[in-house]
Amino acid sequence: MAEKKLTFVERLSYGFGDLGTSLAYNMASAFLLFYYTDVVKLPAAAVGTVFLVARLLDAVIDMVVGVAVDKTRTRFGRTRPYFLFTAVPYAVVTVLLFNVPAWGQTAQLIYAFLTFKALGILMSLQAIPYTALMPMMTEDTGDRLKLSGMRSVGTSVSVVLGTAATMPLVGLFGGGDQQRGFLSVAALFAVIGLICTFALFRNCRERYEDEGSPKFAIWPAVKDMLRNRAWLVCFGFCLTYFMRFGVMMSSTPYFAIEVLHRPWMIAVMLPAVSGMLLLSSFVAPPLYARFGIRRGCIGVLTLATALFAILPFTENSVPAFLAVYLAACLSTSVTIVAAFTMIAETVDYHDWRFGVRHEGLLSSGVSLATKVGMAVGTAGFAYALGQAGYSAGAVTDAARDTIRWSYYGSAVVLLSLQVLVVIFWPMDRMHDRIREDIAQRLAPAG
């Protein structure tokens, strides 16, 4: 029997579930370092340590959440209870994150660490079940590409709101008081995220489940995950992508102000980092359907690397800079559509190899890659600022050079590494064979 296709409401609700999870996180990724250093006046190197330590602790938390999803059995399903019960706490912590009290510096750093860590924990409790939900909704690769495209739309909207809209809204709500402005914007985004997460819970259903027992040994399951070639490639692909994303999101405000001397370009450049996902959600599915994920990604990543290498030579011309920059961002955005699909297909590969699906555990590993990548990218840039002696209001030429070459150099190096990683993707042209083998295994004897 043919698989029942997903409805438009399901696809839309799934896509905008990413908006519910990512909006606060994108605002934090783009402006939290700036908020801490330029509004709260915390030292850049200390803030870098806050980011790095908080995210490295996710190595344990994400795995715990992933295993919990695989062991969950409720009347709501395996993933949906997490959306229902974390939506309100996530909104509250979003507001607290941008409301650092006027305490001493040590107390403020502790507060920053605790609220940032709480945001990470709650995001794990939403993002891992969210990612695990896709292979439970459909086994059809075409539908998965459509879900990935719709998720890209949700991601794009979250980036545009969390980046381009943030500073104008800070000015509008704050009336010159950036502390009040950031707090007001955080509250607004918290409400939007809350609505989207509740819509995800209400409209998306799990149609396919892991038939394995929820009572499984954790360490052997982790060892099997580390033997899953598709998962290892997906992990490396997401890790390098989000390391670059972390550097670019955190460095762009400094880059536009101190290197380009055009603060207005923050509102153009930040959304374009992944805001081009809105366009790529239409470009990517036919591209990967024709060329496959491996060849398609190699092509667009090679193009993006060349464009970022050219970009420093266009600084003196705003039209030329933006043309090259937008083309580079479109190329990189196309690859995140592939990443969303790759995550789902690691589940099929795992089922084929090991006889169990373990969507939660596999999704937690990829979630860890995104968080560690963001942490390393953001903290690395913060440490570079600290090493260069960055001080708000008294920026030296050495600090400007550090900002410039961190921005360009990280993109070229990490995009090149992404190409090397995706070469080893094993799933192209294997889908029919895998499904036939699984069906034969599940067929009753005789």
N, C-alpha and C positions, 0 to 999 in steps of 0.2 A: 504494500500500500504506500502511495506517495505521502511524503511528509507534509503535514499541514503547514502552510506558509504563515509567517508572522503577520499580524495586522499592523497598519500604520500607527495606531495608538501605542501598540507595544514597542515598535521601533522608536517612536518619538519619546516615549517615557523612558526607555532604556538610554537613549542618547542624552537626554537632559538629566538623567541620574548622575552623569559625570559633572554637570554644572553644579549639582547639589554638593558633590564631594570636593570638587576642584576649585570652586570660586574663592573660598577663604584661603586655600592653600596657594593659589596663584597670586593673590594679593600679598600674602606673607612672603612668597618667593621673590616677588618684584620689589617690595618696599620695606620689609621688616628690617633688613640690614640698614637701609637708609633711615628708617624710623628710629632705630636704636642709636645710630651714630650721630645723626643730625638733629633729632627732636629730643630724645632722652639724654643725649650726650654721653653714651657709653663708649669705651675704647674699642676700636675695630677688632683687634686681635682677641680680646676677651669674648666679644660677640661671636667671632669665628669658632672659638672653643665651645661656646654654648650650642651652636648649630651642629658641630661635628659630634660631640659627645651624645647629644640628644638623639641624633639619627643613628649612630652606631648601636645604641641600645635597642633600636628597632629590629636588629638581627634576631633577638630573642622574642620580642613581642610579635613580630609578623609571623614567625613560625608557630607560635602558640595560637594566634588567631586562625591561621590556615588549618591547623589540626582541629581546632574547635569547630570550624565550618564543616569539615569532613565527618565529624562525630555528631553534628547537630541533626536532630530529627524532631520536628514540631509540626503542629497543624498549619503553620504558616509556610512550611518548607524548611530548607536548610540555610538559605541565604537571607530571605526576606525579614526574619526577626531582627537581624542586625540593623537594617535600615530603620525599622520602626523604633527601636529602643535607643539608638544613638543619635537620632536627628536633633533632639532638643539639647542634649549636652554639648554636641558639636557646635551648635549655634551660640551657646553661652560662652564656651571657651574662645570662640572667634572674637567676641566682644572683649573678653578679658585680655587677650593677647595684645591688643592695641590700647591698653589702659594701664600702663606701667605707673605705679604710684610715685610720688615725689619723696622717695626714701633715700638713704645713703646708697652709694654705688654698689657695694657688695650685696645689699638687700635687693636692689634692682636687678642685678645679674641673676640672683637666685630666683626671683620672681619670673624673669625672662625665661630661665631654663625650665621651670616648672610648668608655665603656661605653654611654652613651645613643645615640651614633651607631652603634655596632655593633648595638644592638637594632633601630634603624631600618633598617639595611641588611638584616639577617636577616629582619625582618618584611616588607620589600619582596620578598625572595626567596621568601617564603611567600604573602603576601597577593595579589600580582599574579597569579601562576599560579592561585591559588585562585579569584579572581574570574573569570579567563579560562576556567576550567573549566566554568562553568555553561552558556554557549551551546554548548560542545562536547558536553555531556551530552544536551541536548534542544533541539529547535526549537519545541516546543509551549509556547504562552504559559501554559496552565493548569498544566503541569508546572513551568514556571519560577516561577510564583507559589507552588506548593507547595514548591519548593526554597528560595525566598526566605523562606517561612514557617518552614521547618525551620531555615534559617540564622538566622532571628530567635530561634528557641528556643536555638540554640547561643550566640548573642550574649548573650541574656538570662541564661543560666546563667553565662557568663563575667563578666558585670557583677555578678551577685549574689555570686559567689565572690570576684571581684576587689575588691569594694567592701564589701558588708555583712559578709562573713566575715573580711575582712582584719584589722581592728582587734581583734575578739575573739580571733582566732588569734594575733595578735602578743602579746596579753596572756597567752594560754594557754602559748605556746611560750617567750616571753621571761621570764616570771616577774618582771616589773618592769624588765627590760632590753630597751628597745625595739630597740636595734641587733640583738641576738640574735633577737628576735621577728620583725623584718622579714626577716632572712636566712632563718630557718626557713620562713616562709610562702612566700618566693620559691622556695625549694627544692621545697616541696610542689607549688606551682603549675607549676613547670617539669616535674615528672614527669607531672602530669595532661595538660599540653599535649603532651608527647612521645607519650603513648598515643593521644590524639585524632588527632594528625597522622599517625601510622603507620596508624591505621584508615582515614583519608581516602585514603592512598596505596593501601591494599590493596583497598578496596571500590568505589571510584569509577573509571569508565572514560570515555574520550573516544570518542564515537560519531560526531561530526561535526567535520571539519577544514577549515581554509582550504585551498582547492585551489591557491592561488597559490604561486609559487616562494618558498622561504626566502631567496633571494638578491634582495632588493629594496633600492632606494635609500632611505636613512633620511629625509633631509630632505623629499623629496616626500611620503613617507608621513605625516610630522608635519604638513605643510601641509594634506593632505587631512583629517587628524583635526581641525584647527582650522576646517575648512569644514563639518564634520559638525554640523548644528544640534542633533540629539538629544544628541550628546556634549557640546556646549557647555552645554546646559541641565542635563544630568546633573552636569557639573563644577561649575557654579555652585550647584546644589542641594546637593551634598555639601559643598562648601566652606563655605557658610553654616551648614549643619547642624552640622558638626564644629567650627566656630569657637564656636558656642554650647555645644556639648558640652564643648569644652576649658575654657571659662570655668566652666561648672557643675561639672565633675568636680574641677577644681583648687580652686575657691572654696568648695565645700560644707563641707569640714571646718572652715574658718575661719568660715563663715557660721553653722553650727550652734553652734559654741563661743562666738563673740564677739558675734553679733547676736541669735540666739535664746536663748543661754545654756542650751542643752540639748544637751550633747555626745552624748547617747544617740540623737539624731535623725540623726546621721551614718549609722548602720546602717539607717535607714529611707529617708533621702533619696537617698543615693548609688545604691542598687540601682534606685530608681524612676526615675532619670534616663533609663535605657534598659532597666531591668529589666522594665518593663511590656511589653517586646517579647514576653514569653511569652504574654501575653493578646492583644497585637496580632497575633501570628502567626495567630490564629484569626479575628480581626475583619477584618483588612486584605484577604485574598484575595477574599471576597465583596463587600466595599465597592468595590474597584477593578474587579472584574469587572462590577459594575453601572454605576458612574459613570465609569469610566476613571481613569487616573492623574492627569490634569490637574485635572479637577473634584473628584475625591476628595481630592487633596492641598490644593487651595485651601480646601475646607471644613474639614478638620481643622486646618490651620495657622492659619486665621482664628480658630477656636475656641481653640486653644492660646495665641495672642497675647492674646486677651481674658482668659483665665484667669490668665496671668502678670501682666497689668496689675492684676488684682484682688488678687493674692496679698499685696502689702504691707499691705493693710488687714485681714488676718486673723492677723497675727503674735501677737496677744494671746490667741488661742484655738487651742490645739493641734489639736482635732478639725476646726475650720473650715480651718485652714492645711493640714492633711494631706489633707482632702477635695479642696480646690481644687488642691493640688499634684499629687496622684495623677491627677486628671482631666487636668491639663495634660500630665503625663508620658505618659499613655496616648495622648493626641492626637499628641504629637510622635513617639512610638514607632511609630505606625501609618505615618508617612511613611518610616521607614527600610526597611520592607518594600517600599515603592514604589521606593526608591533601588536596592535590590538587583536588582529586575526591570528598572529603567531601564538599568542598566549593561549587562545582557545584550542589551537591545533596541537599544542604540546600535550593536551589532555587525551586526544585521540592516539597520539604516539605512545603515551604512557599506558593506555588501555591495551594497545597492541602488544607492547613489550612485556608488560607485567600483569595484565589481567584485572587491573583496578584503575579507576579514573582519578581519584584524589584531587578534584578540582580546587579545593580550598588550599591544600598544601602547595600545589604547583603555583597557584595565584599568589600565595604569600611570598614565595621565593622571588617572583617577578616584582611584586610590590616592594620587597626589600631592595631590589636593584634600583628602582626609581628613587627611593628615599636615600639610599647610600650615595647614589650618583648625585642627587641634588645637594646632599650634605657636603660631599667632597668638593663639588664645584663651587658652592657658595663659601664654604670655609676656606678653600684654597685662595679664592679671590680676597676674602677678608684678611687672611694672613699676609697676602701680597701687599695690601694696603697698609697694614701695620708695619711690615718690613720697610716699606718706602716712606714711612713717617707721615702718612696721610693725617691731616687735621682739618676739619670743616672750617672754611673761611680763610685758611692759610695754606693753600695747596701748592706744593713745590713742583718744579719741572720734572724731578725724578718721579714723583707720585703720578704725574700725568703720563709719563712714558710707561710706567708700570700698568696703568689703566689701559692705555692703548694696546700694548702688546699682549696683555692678558686677554683682551677682548678678541683680537684677531688670531693669535697663536693657538689658543685653546680650541677654537672652532676648526682650524685646519688639522691639528693633530688628532682630535677626537673623532672628526668625521672620517679621517683615514683609518683609524682603528675600527670604526663601525663597518667599513667596507671589508676589512679582514675578517671580522667576526661573521658577517652574514654569508660569506662564501661557503661556510660549513652547514648552512640550513638544509635539512634532509627531506623536508616534506613535499616539495614540489613533485607533482605527478605520482604521488604515492597514496592519494586519498582513497581511490577505488580499491586498491589492493588491501589497505588497512581495514576498510569497512567490510570487505568480503571475508577477510580472515577472522575478524571479530564475530561476524554473523555466523560463520561456520563453527566457531568455538561455542557460541551460545545456543546453537541449534540442538534440540533434543537428540540423544543417541538413537540411530536407526531411523 
